[in-house]
Amino acid sequence: MTGGSGADGEVEVEVAIVTGAGQGIGRATAARLAAGGAHVVCVDRVADAAERTAAELRGAGRRATACTADVSHGVDCESVAEVAARLGRLRVLCNIAGISPFSTGISEVTEELWDRVFAVNVKSVFLMSRACLAQLAAGDDAVVVNMASVHAFAALEESAPYAASKGAIVALTRQMAVDLAPAKVRAVAVAPGAVDTPSSYTGALGLGASTTELGVLKDRGHLGWLAEPSDVAEVVAFLASRTARYVNGTTVVVDGGMLAQLPRS
Ligand SMILES: NC(=O)c1ccc[n+]([C@@H]2O[C@H](COP(=O)([O-])OP(=O)(O)OC[C@H]3O[C@@H](n4cnc5c(N)ncnc54)[C@H](O)[C@@H]3O)[C@@H](O)[C@H]2O)c1
């Protein structure tokens, strides 16, 4: 995944930014892109988590730099872009950081909760993409990968801010693909179903799952097993690769078939 030659003939280092890299899908994506040769900027709001991922990758002989940032704040996003600019040529931006506060019916959703979910899940995609655009547009093969969810396409009870934010990511990705095409920057999204990450268990608890149910959650995936973060990371890596150069503006569902089946009534 390392980049092409610079003007002086030296091979440029290819840089990928991954937000939410401290754990879960972001961490797996950072590992996958680093294994492909990119220098990964591991961004997380939690400093220790960003550092831990970057240290793990460096320990495995990869290139990685930790970056503490709250991607719902524009100044933080500008700082992340500056860090990336010092490392090489930024070709890949993965907007994966997100929050999923379930268990809140419409009448209980506070204005603060709604705004926070949209700031972290949606505004961050705009802010990070805007901050990185000049660098991404400097080449002719850059890509932004955004993290949507099956909640963009089908509803579970008591998930309004999350579902609306993920629907917005699908629309924003489409818009970015249209607006950034002249700059040769692709924009794609991934919509996972249930993935085995810490937040999945928190979310299931919020929706009223018992601890026994949590114990069997792992066997509940549509194919009889729950996706690992690496199952999503592999799809992100493909979409970010030059092999996927004609995939643009679309959302790839990675749900083991969850959305394909009608419930028995
Ligand atoms: N886990 C699933 O089943 C699932 C399914 C569909 C979509 N998703 C989406 O995938 C993404 C990652 O999910 P996950 O389960 O790995 O989540 P997670 O909670 O395990 O990890 C999210 C990471 O993002 C970081 N983060 C949160 N807010 C941030 C902010 N403002 N700035 C910077 N970093 C921040 C957290 O510190 C954490 O390290 C999210 O966008 C989520 O909505 C997850």
Ligand as a Chemical Component Dictionary entry (heavy atoms), coordinates in Angstrom:
data_LIG
# 
_chem_comp.id                   LIG 
_chem_comp.type                 NON-POLYMER 
_chem_comp.pdbx_formal_charge   0 
_chem_comp.three_letter_code    LIG 
# 
loop_
_chem_comp_atom.comp_id 
_chem_comp_atom.atom_id 
_chem_comp_atom.alt_atom_id 
_chem_comp_atom.type_symbol 
_chem_comp_atom.charge 
_chem_comp_atom.model_Cartn_x 
_chem_comp_atom.model_Cartn_y 
_chem_comp_atom.model_Cartn_z 
_chem_comp_atom.pdbx_ordinal 
LIG N1  N1  N 0  -20.174 -2.640 16.675 1  
LIG C1  C1  C 0  -21.186 -2.777 15.839 2  
LIG O1  O1  O 0  -21.956 -3.751 15.894 3  
LIG C2  C2  C 0  -21.418 -1.734 14.779 4  
LIG C3  C3  C 0  -22.395 -1.982 13.814 5  
LIG C4  C4  C 0  -22.618 -1.030 12.828 6  
LIG C5  C5  C 0  -21.891 0.142  12.807 7  
LIG N2  N2  N 1  -20.946 0.371  13.765 8  
LIG C6  C6  C 0  -20.219 1.629  13.699 9  
LIG O2  O2  O 0  -18.829 1.352  13.589 10 
LIG C7  C7  C 0  -18.094 2.367  14.261 11 
LIG C8  C8  C 0  -17.195 1.727  15.301 12 
LIG O3  O3  O 0  -17.988 0.913  16.130 13 
LIG P1  P1  P 0  -17.341 0.072  17.317 14 
LIG O4  O4  O 0  -18.352 -0.918 17.727 15 
LIG O5  O5  O -1 -15.993 -0.362 16.936 16 
LIG O6  O6  O 0  -17.271 1.217  18.431 17 
LIG P2  P2  P 0  -16.448 1.272  19.803 18 
LIG O7  O7  O 0  -17.276 2.051  20.755 19 
LIG O8  O8  O 0  -15.970 -0.081 20.191 20 
LIG O9  O9  O 0  -15.180 2.166  19.393 21 
LIG C9  C9  C 0  -15.367 3.486  18.991 22 
LIG C10 C10 C 0  -14.079 4.251  19.214 23 
LIG O10 O10 O 0  -14.321 5.599  18.784 24 
LIG C11 C11 C 0  -13.803 6.479  19.778 25 
LIG N3  N3  N 0  -14.550 7.743  19.744 26 
LIG C12 C12 C 0  -15.817 7.956  20.166 27 
LIG N4  N4  N 0  -16.136 9.247  20.044 28 
LIG C13 C13 C 0  -15.050 9.872  19.537 29 
LIG C14 C14 C 0  -14.757 11.212 19.200 30 
LIG N5  N5  N 0  -15.658 12.184 19.376 31 
LIG N6  N6  N 0  -13.547 11.507 18.698 32 
LIG C15 C15 C 0  -12.618 10.533 18.531 33 
LIG N7  N7  N 0  -12.827 9.253  18.851 34 
LIG C16 C16 C 0  -14.031 8.926  19.352 35 
LIG C17 C17 C 0  -13.979 5.739  21.095 36 
LIG O11 O11 O 0  -13.118 6.253  22.105 37 
LIG C18 C18 C 0  -13.654 4.303  20.677 38 
LIG O12 O12 O 0  -12.288 4.013  20.813 39 
LIG C19 C19 C 0  -19.106 3.340  14.844 40 
LIG O13 O13 O 0  -19.306 4.406  13.947 41 
LIG C20 C20 C 0  -20.361 2.490  14.927 42 
LIG O14 O14 O 0  -21.535 3.259  14.881 43 
LIG C21 C21 C 0  -20.692 -0.542 14.759 44 
# 
loop_
_chem_comp_bond.comp_id 
_chem_comp_bond.atom_id_1 
_chem_comp_bond.atom_id_2 
_chem_comp_bond.value_order 
_chem_comp_bond.pdbx_ordinal 
LIG N1  C1  SING 1  
LIG C1  O1  DOUB 2  
LIG C1  C2  SING 3  
LIG C2  C3  SING 4  
LIG C2  C21 DOUB 5  
LIG C3  C4  DOUB 6  
LIG C4  C5  SING 7  
LIG C5  N2  DOUB 8  
LIG N2  C6  SING 9  
LIG N2  C21 SING 10 
LIG C6  O2  SING 11 
LIG C6  C20 SING 12 
LIG O2  C7  SING 13 
LIG C7  C8  SING 14 
LIG C7  C19 SING 15 
LIG C8  O3  SING 16 
LIG O3  P1  SING 17 
LIG P1  O4  DOUB 18 
LIG P1  O5  SING 19 
LIG P1  O6  SING 20 
LIG O6  P2  SING 21 
LIG P2  O7  DOUB 22 
LIG P2  O8  SING 23 
LIG P2  O9  SING 24 
LIG O9  C9  SING 25 
LIG C9  C10 SING 26 
LIG C10 O10 SING 27 
LIG C10 C18 SING 28 
LIG O10 C11 SING 29 
LIG C11 N3  SING 30 
LIG C11 C17 SING 31 
LIG N3  C12 SING 32 
LIG N3  C16 SING 33 
LIG C12 N4  DOUB 34 
LIG N4  C13 SING 35 
LIG C13 C14 SING 36 
LIG C13 C16 DOUB 37 
LIG C14 N5  SING 38 
LIG C14 N6  DOUB 39 
LIG N6  C15 SING 40 
LIG C15 N7  DOUB 41 
LIG N7  C16 SING 42 
LIG C17 O11 SING 43 
LIG C17 C18 SING 44 
LIG C18 O12 SING 45 
LIG C19 O13 SING 46 
LIG C19 C20 SING 47 
LIG C20 O14 SING 48 
# 
